[in-house]
Every structure is written in C-alpha cells, then in structure tokens.
Amino acid sequence: MMLVLMGTVILIILIASVNIANLLLARASSRQQEIALRLTLGASRLRMVRQLLTETMMLSLMGGLAGIATAAFASVPCFDFCRTESPGSAKSA
C-alpha cells in the first residue's frame, strides 16, 4: 500500500514539474519581443540574464514555500493514514 502511495506522489510531482517547465517556456516565448526591444535599446545581455534569473528564482522560491506549507499541513493526515492497521493485520489478544 505504501509503495502505491509513493508511486502516486512521484507521478504527481513529475506532472507538476513538467507543467511548470511548460509554463516557463510559454512565458519566455511570449516575452521574446520585449527582450529584443530591451536589447535594442541598449540593455546588456548580462543585465537581461540577471533580470530573467531573478524572476525565475522568485517564482521558484514562492513555489517552494507553497510546497513546504502544503507538506506541513498534509503530513499529519498522511502519517495518520500510514499508521492505521489494515484489516488483515489485526493482532489477536
């Protein structure tokens, strides 16, 4: 039962990671004209890289904090679920 739960969690994390990567790709392609304009107006490539890196790091930090908060609230019910005995493993007195 625990392996099924772990497999499900890994699958959900994989789907979420792919979704986030897809969103970052879509955002970058939609900002292509903005980046080209900034470079044309004289922004250095280093400055553009720093800006994009800062934005991505802030999004990652907020996502990480949201994940930690979710894990903190969800850990208690998960531990309670894992501690319960299945009907087949009841101890006889």
C-alpha positions in Angstrom: 0.0 0.0 0.0 2.8 2.4 0.8 4.5 1.7 -2.5 1.4 2.7 -4.4 1.1 5.9 -2.3 4.8 6.7 -3.0 4.4 6.0 -6.7 1.3 8.2 -6.9 3.2 11.1 -5.2 6.1 10.7 -7.6 3.8 10.7 -10.6 2.0 13.9 -9.3 5.4 15.6 -8.7 6.6 14.7 -12.2 3.4 16.1 -13.8 3.7 19.3 -11.8 7.3 19.7 -12.8 6.6 19.2 -16.5 3.7 21.7 -16.1 5.9 24.3 -14.6 8.6 23.8 -17.2 5.9 24.2 -19.9 4.7 27.4 -18.3 8.2 28.9 -18.1 8.7 28.1 -21.8 5.5 29.7 -22.8 6.3 32.8 -20.7 9.8 33.1 -22.3 8.4 32.8 -25.8 5.8 35.4 -25.2 8.4 37.8 -23.8 10.7 37.4 -26.8 9.7 40.7 -28.3 10.2 42.5 -25.0 13.7 41.1 -24.6 14.6 42.0 -28.2 13.4 45.6 -27.6 15.4 45.9 -24.4 18.5 44.6 -26.1 17.9 47.1 -29.0 17.5 50.0 -26.5 20.9 49.2 -25.0 20.4 46.7 -22.2 23.4 44.4 -21.8 23.0 40.7 -22.1 24.3 40.3 -18.6 21.5 42.6 -17.3 18.9 40.7 -19.2 20.2 37.4 -17.9 20.2 38.8 -14.3 16.6 40.0 -14.7 15.3 36.7 -16.1 17.2 34.7 -13.5 15.8 36.9 -10.6 12.3 36.5 -11.9 12.7 32.7 -12.2 14.3 32.4 -8.8 11.5 34.4 -7.2 8.9 32.1 -8.8 10.8 29.1 -7.6 11.1 30.4 -4.1 7.4 31.1 -3.9 6.6 27.7 -5.3 9.0 26.1 -2.8 7.4 27.9 0.1 3.9 26.9 -1.1 5.1 23.3 -1.3 6.6 23.4 2.2 3.4 24.8 3.6 1.3 22.2 1.8 3.6 19.4 3.1 3.4 20.8 6.6 -0.4 20.7 6.6 -0.7 17.4 4.7 1.9 15.4 6.6 -0.3 14.8 9.7 -3.2 13.1 7.8 -0.7 11.1 5.7 1.1 9.9 8.8 -2.2 9.0 10.4 -3.2 7.1 7.3 0.1 5.2 7.3 -0.2 4.3 11.0 -3.6 2.7 10.8 -3.6 -1.0 10.6 -5.1 -2.8 7.7 -7.9 -5.2 8.5 -5.8 -8.3 7.6 -3.0 -7.5 10.0 -5.1 -7.2 13.2 -3.4 -8.6 16.3 -5.2 -11.2 18.3 -5.3 -10.7 22.0 
